[in-house]
Amino acid sequence: MRRKIPSNSALMAFEASARHGSFARAADELALTEGAISRQIGRLEAFLGVTLFERVGNRVRLLPSGERYAAQVRESLDRLERDSQYLMGQPSDGASIDIATIPTFATRWLIPRLGRFQERHPNIIVHLAERMEPFVLAGSGFDAAIHFEHPAWTGMRTHRLLHETLVPVCHPTLLNKGADAASLDRLPRLHRRQNPDAWQRYAQETGITLTNPAIGPCYDLHIMLIEAALAGLGVALVPRLYVETELVEGRLVAPWPEGQSISKTFSLILPEPIRLSDGPIQAFADWLLSEAHTLPRAG
């Protein structure tokens, strides 16, 4: 069945006119005459059976129905442009995959390792996008997700990658008086807003006494906590897997015990088994599982 959709020319003329509030400026943008823009708008209004603009002499004003339609058309044109540019950017002799993941995991763990995947599979482009919360993978436009375990992934194929355990870290200059349980209680403690009781749980697990464990500045993301610790602002309780490099290089130190409980478990989430997935996803999944299972430990 033929779709009842206006022509692209009419929609582009309408969107530009609505954005500028002027047929003349829309004509300049689209390299058309003002008369051509006016005719396109007239055809669109006739097609829809709705008046979109009020004409007063040489001036036009977008009517309420036109304002709503303009927002919808703009969103559709923007999406069409993004999708077209995305397709134009695909390699002719390769493939691409779209992965959704948590931003701190991407910046602190995944991206530093992606070079090794590209060395093995130079014809596969990996696109990463941020998703802080679990979502419905089917129909999302993503081939896979790297996220923490959650009931939202029920029905998907999940492959465990890494356990997230928390460890207190700080800049070495904060330990000029030594590192012991008393020093951890003495130093400023940094908090993640989403886990306000993390320090209290840590104290219970390790037996370290912390006076007023909830006191201290709060940050939204682990990456903020890490940067604050690197700046010498205090002790951050963060996943060890995010600070392995800084610990090895000595830019951060972790002289206190690691937390005993698992905060989260990161998993690779796929819509179907690896062996039934497309070749590029199979290659990425196999590589990712190998990387996760050979994670080095810092002292």
C-alpha positions as CSV (number, residue, x, y, z in Angstrom):
1,M,0.0,0.0,0.0
2,R,1.3,3.4,-0.9
3,R,2.3,5.5,2.1
4,K,0.5,8.8,2.6
5,I,3.6,10.9,3.1
6,P,4.2,14.5,1.8
7,S,7.2,15.0,-0.5
8,N,10.6,15.6,1.0
9,S,10.8,18.9,-0.8
10,A,7.6,20.1,0.8
11,L,8.7,18.9,4.3
12,M,12.1,20.6,4.0
13,A,10.5,23.8,2.8
14,F,8.1,23.7,5.7
15,E,10.7,22.9,8.4
16,A,13.0,25.7,7.2
17,S,10.1,28.2,7.0
18,A,8.9,27.2,10.5
19,R,12.4,27.5,12.0
20,H,13.1,30.9,10.4
21,G,9.5,32.3,10.7
22,S,10.0,33.5,7.1
23,F,9.5,32.1,3.6
24,A,12.3,34.5,2.3
25,R,14.9,33.2,4.8
26,A,13.9,29.6,4.1
27,A,14.3,30.3,0.4
28,D,17.9,31.6,1.0
29,E,18.8,28.5,3.0
30,L,17.5,26.0,0.4
31,A,18.7,28.0,-2.6
32,L,15.1,28.5,-3.9
33,T,12.9,31.4,-4.7
34,E,10.4,32.7,-2.2
35,G,7.7,31.8,-4.6
36,A,8.9,28.2,-4.8
37,I,8.8,27.9,-1.0
38,S,5.3,29.4,-0.9
39,R,4.1,26.9,-3.5
40,Q,5.7,24.0,-1.6
41,I,3.9,25.1,1.6
42,G,0.6,25.4,-0.3
43,R,1.0,21.9,-1.6
44,L,1.7,20.6,1.8
45,E,-1.3,22.3,3.4
46,A,-3.5,21.0,0.6
47,F,-2.1,17.5,1.1
48,L,-2.8,17.7,4.9
49,G,-6.0,19.6,4.7
50,V,-4.7,21.8,7.4
51,T,-3.6,25.5,7.3
52,L,-0.1,25.7,8.8
53,F,0.8,29.4,8.4
54,E,-1.3,32.5,8.8
55,R,-0.5,34.9,6.0
56,V,-0.7,38.6,6.8
57,G,0.5,40.7,3.8
58,N,4.1,39.7,3.2
59,R,4.4,38.2,6.6
60,V,3.7,34.6,7.8
61,R,3.0,33.3,11.3
62,L,3.1,29.6,12.3
63,L,-0.3,28.5,13.7
64,P,-0.5,26.1,16.7
65,S,-1.1,23.1,14.5
66,G,1.9,24.1,12.5
67,E,4.1,24.4,15.5
68,R,3.4,20.9,16.6
69,Y,3.8,19.5,13.1
70,A,7.1,21.5,12.7
71,A,8.6,19.8,15.8
72,Q,7.6,16.4,14.6
73,V,8.9,17.0,11.0
74,R,12.2,18.4,12.4
75,E,12.7,15.3,14.5
76,S,12.0,13.0,11.6
77,L,14.3,14.9,9.2
78,D,17.1,15.0,11.8
79,R,16.8,11.2,12.3
80,L,16.7,10.6,8.6
81,E,19.9,12.7,8.2
82,R,21.7,10.9,11.0
83,D,20.7,7.5,9.6
84,S,21.8,8.5,6.1
85,Q,25.2,9.8,7.3
86,Y,25.7,6.7,9.4
87,L,25.1,4.5,6.3
88,M,27.4,6.6,4.2
89,G,30.1,6.2,6.7
90,Q,30.1,2.4,6.6
91,P,33.1,0.7,5.1
92,S,32.4,-0.9,1.7
93,D,34.5,-3.9,2.4
94,G,33.7,-4.4,6.1
95,A,31.0,-4.1,8.8
96,S,30.1,-2.1,11.8
97,I,28.4,-2.9,15.2
98,D,26.6,-0.7,17.7
99,I,27.3,-1.3,21.3
100,A,25.5,0.3,24.3
101,T,27.4,0.6,27.5
102,I,27.9,2.5,30.7
103,P,30.1,5.6,30.1
104,T,32.7,5.0,32.9
105,F,33.1,1.4,31.9
106,A,33.6,2.5,28.3
107,T,36.2,5.2,29.1
108,R,38.1,3.3,31.9
109,W,38.1,-0.3,30.7
110,L,36.7,-0.9,27.2
111,I,38.1,1.9,25.0
112,P,41.8,1.4,26.2
113,R,41.5,-2.2,25.0
114,L,39.7,-1.6,21.7
115,G,43.0,-1.1,19.8
116,R,43.7,-4.8,20.2
117,F,40.3,-5.7,18.7
118,Q,41.0,-3.3,15.8
119,E,44.4,-5.0,15.2
120,R,42.6,-8.4,14.9
121,H,39.6,-7.1,12.9
122,P,40.5,-4.0,11.0
123,N,37.4,-4.1,8.9
124,I,34.9,-4.0,11.8
125,I,34.0,-0.6,13.1
126,V,32.7,-0.5,16.7
127,H,30.3,2.3,17.5
128,L,29.8,3.0,21.3
129,A,26.8,4.8,22.8
130,E,26.1,5.6,26.5
131,R,23.2,4.0,28.3
132,M,23.2,4.5,32.0
133,E,20.2,2.3,32.7
134,P,19.1,-1.1,31.4
135,F,16.8,-1.0,28.5
136,V,14.9,-3.2,26.0
137,L,17.6,-4.4,23.6
138,A,15.1,-5.6,20.9
139,G,14.3,-2.8,18.5
140,S,16.8,-0.4,20.2
141,G,19.1,-0.3,17.2
142,F,22.0,-1.8,19.2
143,D,23.6,-5.1,18.4
144,A,24.6,-5.7,22.0
145,A,25.0,-4.1,25.4
146,I,27.7,-4.2,28.0
147,H,26.0,-3.5,31.3
148,F,25.4,-4.8,34.8
149,E,23.2,-7.7,35.4
150,H,19.5,-6.7,35.8
151,P,16.1,-8.3,35.4
152,A,15.5,-6.1,32.3
153,W,17.7,-8.4,30.4
154,T,15.4,-11.4,30.9
155,G,15.1,-13.3,27.7
156,M,18.4,-12.0,26.4
157,R,21.7,-14.0,26.3
158,T,24.0,-12.7,29.0
159,H,27.7,-13.6,29.3
160,R,29.4,-12.5,32.6
161,L,32.5,-10.5,32.1
162,L,33.8,-8.9,35.3
163,H,32.8,-8.5,39.0
164,E,32.9,-5.0,40.3
165,T,34.5,-4.9,43.8
166,L,35.2,-1.6,45.5
167,V,38.6,-0.5,46.8
168,P,39.6,2.8,48.6
169,V,42.2,4.7,46.6
170,C,43.9,8.1,47.0
171,H,46.8,10.2,45.8
172,P,50.0,9.0,47.4
173,T,50.8,12.5,48.8
174,L,47.8,12.1,51.2
175,L,49.7,9.3,53.0
176,N,52.6,11.3,54.4
177,K,51.6,10.1,57.9
178,G,51.4,6.5,56.9
179,A,48.6,4.2,55.8
180,D,46.5,2.3,58.3
181,A,42.9,2.1,59.5
182,A,43.3,5.3,61.4
183,S,44.5,7.2,58.4
184,L,41.4,6.1,56.4
185,D,39.2,7.5,59.1
186,R,41.2,10.7,59.2
187,L,41.3,11.5,55.5
188,P,38.4,13.1,53.5
189,R,36.2,10.5,52.0
190,L,34.6,10.9,48.6
191,H,31.1,9.5,47.8
192,R,29.1,8.4,44.8
193,R,25.7,9.9,44.9
194,Q,24.0,6.7,43.7
195,N,25.7,4.6,46.5
196,P,25.4,6.8,49.6
197,D,25.9,3.9,52.0
198,A,29.0,2.4,50.2
199,W,31.5,3.6,52.9
200,Q,29.2,2.3,55.7
201,R,29.0,-1.2,54.0
202,Y,32.8,-1.1,53.4
203,A,33.4,-0.4,57.1
204,Q,31.2,-3.3,58.1
205,E,32.8,-5.7,55.7
206,T,36.4,-4.9,56.7
207,G,36.0,-4.1,60.4
208,I,37.6,-0.7,59.9
209,T,36.0,2.0,62.1
210,L,34.9,5.1,60.2
211,T,33.6,8.0,62.1
212,N,30.6,9.5,60.4
213,P,31.0,7.4,57.2
214,A,28.5,9.5,55.2
215,I,30.3,12.8,55.5
216,G,32.1,14.1,52.4
217,P,31.5,15.5,49.0
218,C,29.3,13.5,46.5
219,Y,29.8,12.9,42.8
220,D,27.5,11.4,40.2
221,L,29.9,9.2,38.4
222,H,32.8,6.9,39.2
223,I,34.9,8.8,36.7
224,M,34.4,11.9,38.8
225,L,35.4,10.1,41.9
226,I,38.6,8.9,40.2
227,E,39.5,12.4,39.0
228,A,38.9,13.8,42.5
229,A,41.2,11.2,44.0
230,L,43.9,11.9,41.4
231,A,43.5,15.6,42.3
232,G,44.2,14.7,46.0
233,L,40.8,15.7,47.2
234,G,40.3,12.6,49.3
235,V,39.8,8.8,49.3
236,A,37.5,7.4,46.7
237,L,35.8,4.0,47.0
238,V,35.8,2.9,43.3
239,P,35.8,-0.3,41.3
240,R,39.3,-1.7,41.1
241,L,38.9,-2.5,37.4
242,Y,38.6,1.2,36.7
243,V,41.9,2.2,38.3
244,E,44.2,-0.7,37.4
245,T,46.4,1.6,35.3
246,E,46.7,4.3,37.9
247,L,47.6,1.7,40.6
248,V,50.3,0.1,38.4
249,E,51.7,3.5,37.5
250,G,51.6,4.7,41.2
251,R,49.4,7.7,40.5
252,L,46.9,6.2,42.9
253,V,47.6,3.9,45.9
254,A,45.3,1.4,47.6
255,P,46.9,0.4,50.9
256,W,43.6,-0.6,52.5
257,P,41.7,-3.8,52.2
258,E,39.4,-4.3,49.2
259,G,35.7,-4.6,49.8
260,Q,34.5,-8.2,50.2
261,S,31.1,-8.0,48.4
262,I,30.5,-7.7,44.7
263,S,28.9,-4.4,43.9
264,K,27.9,-5.3,40.4
265,T,28.6,-7.9,37.7
266,F,29.2,-6.6,34.2
267,S,27.9,-8.8,31.4
268,L,27.7,-8.8,27.6
269,I,24.1,-8.9,26.6
270,L,23.1,-10.3,23.2
271,P,19.7,-10.9,21.6
272,E,20.7,-14.4,20.6
273,P,23.5,-17.0,21.3
274,I,27.0,-16.0,20.1
275,R,27.2,-18.8,17.6
276,L,23.9,-17.6,16.0
277,S,25.0,-14.0,15.9
278,D,26.3,-12.2,12.8
279,G,30.0,-12.6,12.1
280,P,31.1,-9.2,13.4
281,I,29.2,-9.6,16.7
282,Q,30.7,-13.1,17.1
283,A,34.2,-11.7,16.7
284,F,33.5,-8.9,19.2
285,A,31.9,-11.2,21.7
286,D,34.8,-13.7,21.5
287,W,37.4,-11.0,21.9
288,L,35.6,-9.3,24.8
289,L,35.2,-12.5,26.8
290,S,38.9,-13.2,26.2
291,E,39.9,-9.8,27.4
292,A,37.7,-10.0,30.5
293,H,39.1,-13.4,31.5
294,T,42.7,-12.2,31.2
295,L,42.2,-9.0,33.3
296,P,45.5,-8.2,35.1
297,R,45.5,-7.4,38.8
298,A,47.4,-4.5,40.3
299,G,49.2,-4.8,43.6
